[in-house]
Amino acid sequence: MGGGGGEQVPAPSDRQRHASQLQEQLHRAESAATEQRAERDYAISGAVDGVYLTFESFPDVHLAVESLDPRAGQVHPELVSVQDVTTTGGVVEYATVFVPDGTLGYFVSRLQQYAETAEQDKPRNRNLVDRIQAIGLATIESLWTDPPDAFPEPTATVWWEVWLRRRDGNEVGRFQEFAQQAGVRLGSRTLGFSERIVVLAQATVEQLAGALGVLDDLAELRRPHELAQIIALESAVEQAEWVDQLARRTRPAGADAPAICVLDTGVHRAHPLLAGSLDPADCQACDPTWGSHDHRGHGTEMAGLALYGDLGEALLATGQVRLRHRLESVKLAPPPPASNPPELYGAVTATATSLAEITAPRRHRAFSLAITANDTTANPGTSSAIMVGQPTSWSAAIDALAAGRSIATVDDGLVFLDDADSDAHRLFLVSAGNVNPANFQDDHLQRSDLEAVQNPAQAWNALTVGAYTQMDSLSTASSHWAGWTPLAARGELSPHSRTSVAYHSAWPVKPDVVFEGGNVARSPAGTSFDTPEELQLLTTKAPLTNSRLLTVTCATSAATAQAAHLAASIMADYPSLWPETVRALIVHSAEWTDAMRKYVDQATSKADLRAVHRRYGMGVPDLDRATRSANDALTLIAQDTIHPFHNGTMREMHLHDLPWPADILADLGHATVRMRVTLSYFIEPNPGRRGWKRRYSYASHNLRFDVRRATESTDDFRKRLNQRALAEEENRPASADDTGRWCLGPTLRTPGSLHADIWEGTAADLANRGALAVAAPPAETGQRSAPLGHPDLPPTPKDRPPPQVRQSTVDDRVL
């Protein structure tokens, strides 16, 4: 909120004329309010008569908001909301003030004093009046504090967050009386804050505008945000009305649409919000004796988020909801007291994928796995702890399945039943796992950095999903939460989420991205932590213990379901994209929030930057950015198959010309621009425990990308890559002489099979960087004759074609 106290404000060219205009505007607003009051059909008992005024600043000038809210005397004008609006002339500040009858003289007298001293160098009240460009009678739009372009259409009946200012404890009752008179539907619950009470109301603009003439309690209007969570506390009858309304507005996707296969505890298919998108034939279990029903409720919670994304937003909307993808459910976990032996986790996952694919073999799908294990040994039954990040039989199974292989398990480990099939590649989205609630602490980032991503989220080929949060508002309506505060700041890592900060640097960066996972509340003394409904996400519920149809959920499970929703949305828009490419687009669309970016900008060493990268991945993805990348002219998406090696020597290096407008970039000269590159491919795993480097490599291949420098020819670019390969092979540092700056750099971005980085430099420099190379890193077998060769692979049989790998590269420029 602007204070308007310290900045120098240009004086109006004619202060006397400026004062006269404002006095006339104030008089007209008072007259209009009087006419409106005479026309109203009813009065609200206990309401204070008055007028809502809007004060508009000059562009790029803050209003003196303290002077607009004097708080002098028992009855006084009160500032209720402030909003900044960007115009062609600059940012204009609008302040809405409720002026009770009998207090308008506060502003009248100050304008009069200003006018009487306008010819002086320092007229009275100049800090207040010099900043005001106009005064008018407030409209319903004046109380809208969300982006102006999000204000509802005049005739649309929509849900609003109505923020009431606290005065005497009867604010909600007065608004309920108004709602009854105006035909406005209200939610049955409210949220209480120290100075505001929030009510959910369904109304048109015209209906809600009627409150301005009869109520003094209005403070702000917003789109519904956190209030969706309170629906989870509604009675079963109230929830059924919400659900029925959305079900009638929803149009499921067709049978040929892509699907999200929820690998979980089953899904309650009969749920009104899920039934149209989940056929009975698509509900299965790895063991038919388990039944396909949801015995725990977790799978149904994931299904609601996977299908709708933000279910609260869908419930609060009024238009038709057209779904673009469907659901599948395969029950991965048996009902209690039975459990899957850890050594069979991989086999059970393979069974689950085959069940879905046999039922609908031509359907595009993303597999959503929000179940993780706490085991810390590579081979169940042994006591030796694994190095965090090292593959397990479960994570290796996911890597093999993603790469298009069929697998089985035997006593000695995994058996690949066939060669990798590029047409059978699969996209897995796996949750990073959650911090033990018993370990929550004030420094939640340190706790998350200590608790490593859980099995099987270390899988190279999976898109591993962590959690962040935007939920930082906690209601005081319940005395139970009085004094409690959200643990994580807005835009920060969720206290639930695990990271790969503790991983050895050789293992992949996990999570790859983060989605909303809710927050945790801290008690006033800091001795207890809990998860109120307002800090969780609304979703569908299996009626296990009661008949409610909605509940809340949180943590990396909820984040993974939302990631699956994004993946399926991309598949629906671009059905020809490979799983590798969908994964790349999700990561390519991710950005660090301001809270995350702070740590990126403050990093003073590679160790600091490595920790930030392994905590947040590449940040928060966005559907608009992902789909824009897929069709933007300034983005190159290359889906290629590469043969990176043959008998241990280099076979191919792909060189992509980047088709950007070099002449336009050159004309921009020293303007700062950014280029983002993402490389995604699937490795074939070797899950043995004999070590990762040299002879017994886990990954069948690795790829890297590099971009031509501004001063290089294409031939020089190729030579440099070869020279760097030799330097890496001999453990010699390669030359780092380059212009511009990569955010992560080659060392930090290379672990795993998903590589993303952002280059920043001048436009003129970028104009000459028109080539990108994708190739394998140097051999680790000591074969000096194999620049860019592949590390430690057995000779390729003569009757088998050389190994190949599909790789997707996304590259775009941001000016």
N, C-alpha and C positions, 0 to 999 in steps of 0.2 A: 504494500500500500504506500503510495507516495505521501510524503509529509509536507513537501513544499516549503521547507524551512530554510535550507542553506543555499539553494541555487539562485543565481542571478536571473531575474525574469525581465524581459524587455517590457518597458511601459507601453501601454496603448498610445497610438499617435495623438489621440485627442481624449484625454481622460474625462473631461467634462461630458463629451458626447458618449463615451463608453458608459459612464455612470447613468446617464439618461436612458440609454438603451436597456440596461439591465433593470432599472427601476420600472420601465414600461413592461418588460417581459415578466417581471415578478407580479405586477398588477394583473396582467392578462391571465397568468396561471391561477391566481387567486380567484378571479371571476369565473374561469372555466370550472374550477373545482366546486364553486358554489352552485353553478348550474347543474353539474352532475349530481350533486347531493340532493337537489330539489327533485330530480327525476327518479331517484331510486325508489324501489317498491317496498323495501323492508329495511329494518335496522337490526343490528346484532347487539344483544344485551351485553353490557360491559365493555363494548368497544369505545375507544376514544376518537372523537371526531377530529379530523385534521386533513392535511393535504400532503401528497407525495410530490416532491420537487426533484428535478434532475439538474445538476450543475455540470456544465461541459467546459473542459479546459481548452486553452489554445494548444495547437499541435506541439508535441514534445515538451509540454509544460505540465508539471504536477499541480493538482489542486491542493490548497491548504486544508487538508481534510480534518485536521484537529480543530480548525475554526468553524468547520461545518457541523461539528459535533460538540457543542459547548459543554454539555452535561452540567449546566448551571441551574440550580433550582429543582424543585420536585418534578415539574413538567417542563420539558425543553425539547428542542429539535434533536433528532437522533439520526446519525448516519447509519444506513442499513446495508448498503452495498457499494462497491467500487469496481469498475471494469475498465480495462484498457482496450481500445479499438484502433487497429491499424488502418489509416486512411492514406490517400495519395500524398497528403501534405505532412504526414507524420503520425505519431501515436497520440490519440486523444483520450483523455481520462474522463469518465463519466461517473459521477457520484450521486446516488439517490438518497434523499433525506426525507424522513417523515417529520412533518411540522404540525404538532398539535394545535388546535384552535387556541388563539390567544398568544401564541409564541412567534407568529410570523414577524412581529415587530423586531425581533432579534436581527433579521436580515434587512428589514426596512431601515432601521436606524443606522446600520453599518454602511449601507449604500448611501444614505443621506449624508453621513459624516464624510465619506469619501468624496461625494460630489461637492460639499462645501469647502473642502481643502484641495480640490483637484488642481488648482493653479500653483500650489506649493510644490517644492522639490520632493518632499516626502509626505504625500497626503495620508490621512488616517486610513487604517485598514487596507493599505496598498498591498500587503502580502496576500490578503484574501481576494481582493477585487481585481487586481491586475492579472490574476491567473484565470479568471472566469471569462469565458468567451460568450456563454449564453446560459439562460435559466429558462426552464420550461416545466410544464405539468408532466409528471412521470406517466409513462404508459407501461403496459405489462412487459414490453421489451426492455424497459429500463431496469427491471429487476433480474433480467437474464444475465448470468455471469459465466456461462459456458461460451464457446466461440459463437459469434453472431450468425454464421452460416448454418449453425445447428439448430437455430430457433425453429420450432414446429410450424408447419403450414397452417394458415388461419383456420381452415375448416376441418383439420385432422383432429380426431380424438386420440390423445396420447397420454402417456403417464409422465408426470412431473415430480421432481423433488421440490417440495415447498418448504422453504426454511423460514420458520417463525422466530421472531425475537422474543426472548423471555422477558416477562413483565410482572405478572401476578400469579402465575401458575395455572391460569385458565385459558391459555392461548389455544390449546388443542380443542377445547370445548367450543370456543368461539368459531374456530375454523370448521368444526363439524356442523355447527349451526348454519354457517354460510353454505357449506356443501349441500346440506339438505334443501336449502332454499333455491340454490342454483342448479340442482340436479347433477352435482359432481360426485363421482364415486371415489371413496377413500380406501386405502389399505387399512387393515385393522390394527397395525402396530406402528410405533413411532421410534425414532432414534433421538436420544437426548444428549446435548453437549452443554458446556458450561454456560454459553450465552445464547444458544439456539436450540430449537426443537425441529426435527425434520419429519414431514408427513408425506406420504405417497398419495398423489391425487391423479385421477384420470379425468381429463376435461379438454375442451377445445380452448383456443386462445380467448375467444369471446367470453366463454363461461368464467374462466379464471380472471379475466380482466375486471369482472364485476366486483371482485374482492377489494380492489383499490378504493372504491367509493364507500365501503362499509366496514373495513377492518384496518386497524392500525398495527397488526401483528406481522405483516409480511416483511421479510428481509431479503430473500433471494429466491430465484427460481433456477433449477438446473435440470439437465437430463438425469434420469436415475442412474446412480453408480453403485455405491455400497449398499443402497437400500434393497437391492435384490436379495441380499443375504437374509434379511429379516423374514422373507417369505418362508424360509425353512422353519421358522418358529410358529407359523400359522397353524391353525387347527387343520385336521384332515379334510374337513368340509371346505374350508377356504382354499386350501391347496388344490383340491379337486377342481374348483372353479377356475383357478389360474391355469391348470394343466389342460382342462377341457377347452378353454379359450385358445390356447396355443395349438392344441391338436387340430382344432377346426380350421386354423389359419395355415397349417403346414401342408406342403405338397412334397411327398417323398420323391426321391430320385428313381429313375427307371431301373429295370433289372440289369441293364448293360452298363450302368454307371460304375465307377471305381468304388472300392469298399475299404473300410478299416476293419481288419480282423483283430478283435480284442482277445488277446491271450491272457486269461485271468481266471476268476472263480466262477465263470458263467455269467449270463446276463438274464435279467427278468424280462423275457421277450414280451410279455403281456402288458408292459407299461404303455400307457396311451401315447407317450411321446416317442417310443421306440418301435412299437409294433409295425408301423407302416414301412419301416426301413430295415427290418430284420425278419427275414423269412424263417419259418420253422426249420427248413432244410439247412439253413446256415447256422443253426445252433447245435453244436456238437460237443463231445467230450473225448479226451484221449482214451479213457476207459468207459465204455458204454454203461457200466454199472454205476458210475458216479452220477449219471443224469446230467442234463445240460443246464439245469436251473442254477440260479445264483445262490449258493449256500451261505455266503458271507456278506454280500452286498457290494463288495469292492468292484466287481466287474460291471455292475449296473451303473455305479457312480462314474466309472471310466467311459462307459458307453454314452452317457448323456453329454459329456464334454467333447468326446470324439465326434459325435454327430452334429451338435449345435455350436461347438466352440464356446461362446459366451452364452450360456443358457439363460442367465438373468436378463441379458439384453434382448434375447428372443421373446421372453415372457412379457417384457415391458413394452415391446413394440406393438404396433396395431396393424401393420400391413401384412400381406401374405409372405410366408417364409418358404422359399423354394430351396429344398435341399439338393446338393449336387453329388452327393455320394451316399453309399449305403453302409450297413454294418454287417459283420460276421462275428460269431462268438465261438471260440473253442476253449473248453474248460481245461485248464492246465493243471489245476490243483485239486486233489480229491477232498471230499468232505471230511471233517474231523471224525474220529481220531486218526484216520489214515494220513500218510504223508508220502511224498515221493522221496526215495533214497537220493542223496546228492549226486551219486554217480550216474543217475538216470536223467538228471535235469536236461542234458543235451538231447538225449533220445526222445524224451517227452516233447520237447520243443519241436524236434523234427517231425514227430507224429502229428503234432498240432498243425504245422504248416501243410503237411500232405493232406490232411483231412479237408482243409479249406480248399486246396487246389484241386482235389479230386471232385469235390462237389461243383465247383465253378472253375474249370481249367482255363478259360479265356478271360477271366475277369482280372483287371488290374487292381492291386491291393497294396496296402501298407500294413505291416504287422506291428501292433502296439503292445509292448510288454512292460507292464508297470509292476512287476514282481521281481524282487532281488533277493539274494541269499547273503547270510552273514558269515558263511564259511570263510576261513582264512588259510585253507590248505589247497594245494594244487590237486592232490589226489585224495579223495575222501578216505578216511581210515588211517591216514598217516598223521604224524604229529608235527611235521616240519612246516613252519609258517612260510608262505610264499612271499616273495618280494612284491609289494603292492604294485598293481598294474600288470603283473605277469598273467598270461593266459591260463584259463582253466578249461576243463572239458566242456563246460557249458558255454563260455564265451567263444571257444574255438568252434563249437557246433554252430553258433550264430554266424560266425565268420564264414564257415563253409556253406551254410544255407544261403547266406546273402550272395556268395560267389556262384551260386547255381549248382551246388553239389547236393547229392543225397547221401545221408550218413546213417551209420548204425554204431552202437557201442558194444565192445567186447571187454573182457577182463583187463586187457592191456591198454585200453583207451578207445579212441575213435577210429572207425573204419570208413573211408570214403568209398561209396559203392560205384561211383562213375566219375567220368571226367567232368570238369566244370562246364556248364552250359550257359553261355552268355544270354541266351533267350530266357533262361530260368532265373536270372538274378532277382533278388528279393530285397525289399527295403524294410529294415527293422528299426523301430524307434524304441529305445530302452531307457528306463528311468535310471538316474544316477544313484538312487538310494538316499535314505534319509538319516539325518543325525538322530542318535538316540535321544528321546525327550529328556531322559534323566541327565543328559550332558549339556542341556541348554545353559548358556551363561551370557553375561552382559556383552562380552567381546565375542559375538556370535561368528564373526568372520574367522577369528583364530580357531574356534571350535570346528567350523566347517573345513578349514584347511587341514586340521589334524585328522579328521575322519574321512578316509579315502573312499572314493566311488566303489560301490558294492558290485559283486559278481552278479550278472555277466556284463555289466555296463562298460567294462574295459575292452569289449570286443572292438576290433579295428574297424570293421565294416558297418557297425551299427551307428545310427545317429543317436548319441547319448544326450539326454535332456536333463538339465538341472533346473532349479527354480529360483526366480527372483520375485520381488513383490512391489506393487504400487499401492498396496493397502496399508495406509498409515493413519486411518481415522478409527477411533474406538469410542463407542457410545458410552455415555454416563447414565443412560436410562435405567440400567440395572445397578442397584447398590453393590452387587457383587463385584463390578468392575470399577468402582470408584477409586480413583488414584492410579489405576493401571495404565500403562503406556505401551504402544507398539515397540517391539524390540528393534526391528530393522527400519532404517530410514527409507523413504520413498525412492524407488529405483535401485535399491540395493539387493544383494543376494538374500534370498529367503533364509531364515535361520534353520529351516528344515534341510537345506541342500548340502550334499557332500561335494567334494572337489577332488582333483588329481594333483594337488600341490605336493602331496607326499609321495607321488610316483617318482620312480627313477626317470631321468630325462629321456631314456630310450623309448619309453612307452608312450602311447598316444595321449594327446591332450583331451581330457574329459572333465566336464561336459563339453559338447560341441557348441551348444546353444542353451539358452534358458528361457523359460516361459513362466507366466504367473503361477506361483505356488502358495500364495498366502503368507501371512505373518504370524508372529507369536507375541502374546501380551506378557508384560513384565509386571509383577506386583510392586506396590510402592516401596517395599523394603528390598526388592531385588532377590527375594528368597524363593519365589515361586514363578512358574511360567505356565501359560495356558493358551488355548486357541479358541477365542470367542467366535461366534458365527460371522461377525462383521469382518473378520480377518481370514475368511475362507471363501471358497467358490461354491455357488449354487449348482446343484446337479440332480439327476434322477436318482430315485431310491427304490430298492427292492423292499416290498412290504414284509419284512421278516418279523419285526417285533410290534409293529403297529401299521395302520393303514395309510400313513402319510406317503405321498408320492414324490416328495422333494426333500433333499437334505443338503448338507454342505460337505465339502472335502477339501484337501489341501496337499501340500508337499510335492515331491517330484512325480508322484503318480498323476496328480492332476495336471502338472506341467506336460507330462508325456502325452496324455490324452489330447491336450490342445495342440501339441506338435503334430500328432497324427491327423487332426482336423486340418491343419495347414497343408500337410503333405497330400492328403486326399483332394483338397481344393485345387492344388497345383495340378494333380493328375487329371482332374475333371476339365480344367482349362486347356491342358496340353497333354493329351493322351499318348503322344508319340515320344515323350521324354522317357529316358531310361531311369531306373531307380537311382543310379549314381548321380544323374543330373538333378533329379528332384532333391536329393540330399544336398547337392551343391547349391541349388537355388535357395534352399532354406538357410543355409549358412551364409550365403552371399547377401541375403537380405537382412542379416542380423546387424544390429548396431549396439554399441555400449551406451547405456543411459548416462546421464550427467554424473550420477553417483559412482558408476563404474569408471567412467572416463577420467575422473579425478585421479584414480590410482594409476591409470595408464600415463597420464601427463606428468605425474610426480615420480614415476619410476626413474631411478638414477643408475640402475645397473641392469644387466641382463637377468640376474637372479630375481630382481623385483618384478620385471616385466614378465618373466616366466611364471611367477606366482599369480599375477593378475590374469594372465591368459589361461592358466589351469584352474582358476576359480570361476571365471565367467564364460569361458569359451570365447566365441566371437560376439556374444551379447544376445539381444532380443530380436528375433525375426519378425517380419511383417509381411502379410499377404500382398498388399499393394506393391511393396518394393519387390517382392519375389516375382510377381506376374509382370510387373513393369520391366524387370530385368529380362524376362523371357521374350518380350516383344519390342524392347527399346532399340532404336537404331544405333545408340552409342554403346551397346552391349554385344559382345561376341559370345555365343554359346557353341562350343565345338564338342560333338559326340564322336569320338574316334576309337578305333581299335588299334593298339600298338603292340608290336612284337619287340619288347625291349632288349631281348638277348637270345642267343642261340649257342648252346654248348659253352656257356660262360662268357661269351663275347657279345659286344654290342651289336644289335641288329638294326634298330630304328631309332631315330630321334625325330619327333614331330616339330615342325616349325610353322607357326601360324602368323600370317600377316594380319595386323590389327587395322581394320578399315575405318580409321577415324579421320576427321577433317584436319590434316596436318597444317594446311594453310591458315585455317581459322585459329588453331592453337598457336601457331607461330605469331600471328597478329596480336595475340593476347600478351605476348612478351613475358614479363616477370610476374604476371598474375599467378597466384597459387592455385593449383589444381590437385585432384586426387585420382588415383587409379587403383581399382580393387581387383584382385585376381583370386579365384578359388579353383582348386584342382581336386577332383573326387574320383576315386577308383576303388575297386574291391580287390583285396589280396586273397590268395588261397592259403589257408593256415597249415602250419605244421605244429600240432599241439604238444609235441614232446617236451620233456623237462630238461633237456640236455644243454640248455642255454640258448640265448637269442643271437649272439654275434657269431661271425665267422662260420664254422662248419655246420652248425645246427640252427639255422635261421628259422624263426617262426613265420615270417612273411615270405611268400613265394617270390615277391617282387616289390620294388619300391619305385615310385616315380617322383620327380621333382620338376618345378617350373623355374624359369628365369626369363627376364625381359632384357632385350637389347638396350645397351647404354646409348646415350645421345651421341657419343663420339665414335661409335662403332659402325662398321659396315656389316652386312650379314655374314660375310666370310670371317671377319674378325670375331663376330659373336660366336660362331661355331668353334673357332680356335680357342677362344677363352673358356668355353664350356669344357673342351677337352683338357686344357691346361689345369682347370680347376679340379677336374676329375682325377688327374694324376696327383695333384697336390693332396686331395682328400685321401687318396689311396695310400700315400706315404705319410699321412698324418701331418702334412705341412699346411700352415694357414694359407688360404688363397688371398689374392689381393682384394682389398676392400675398397679400392679407389673407385668411387662412383659419385654421381651427383644425385640430389634428391635424398629422400630418406624412407626406407621401409619401416613400418611401424614395428613389426616383429623381427624381420630379418631371416635369412636362410636357416640359421641354427634353431630358432624357436619355432618356426612354422613347419619343420620337416617331419616330426614324429607322426606315426600313424599313416592312414591312407586318405586323409582329408586335410588339405593344406590351403590356408587362406591368409592373405596379407594385404596391406594397404600402403601404396607408395604415395608420397607427397612431394611436390617440387614445383618448378615453374612450368607454365604452359609451353614455353618455347622448348624446354627440355623434353617434355612429354611428346611434342610434335615429332621428335626424331627417334622415339622409342617404339617404332612400329612393328616389332616382331617379338613373339613369345615362343619359347621352346619348352617342350615336355620330353623328358627322357629319364632313364634309370640312373641311379647314383653309381659310383665306381665299384668294381668288384672287390671283394674282401679276400680273395684267394691268392693274392700276390701276383696275379697275371698282369704285368705291366703293359702287355699288348692289348689290354681290354679297356680302353677309356670309356667311361659311362657304362661299363659292363654291369652285369647282374651279380649280386652277392650269393656265393655258395649255393649252387643248384646242381643236382645230379645231371649227367649228360642226358640229352633228349634222345629217346629211342629212335632208330631210323624210320620205324613204321608209324611214328606219331608226329603230328605237325608241331612246329616250334610253339612254345607257350605264348599266349597272347593275353592282353588285358584291355578291357574297355575303360576309357578315361573320359571324363567330362570336364571341360574347362570353361569357366565363366569369367569374363573380364569386362569391366566397364569403367567409364571415366566420369568423374563428378567435377563439374566446373564451379 
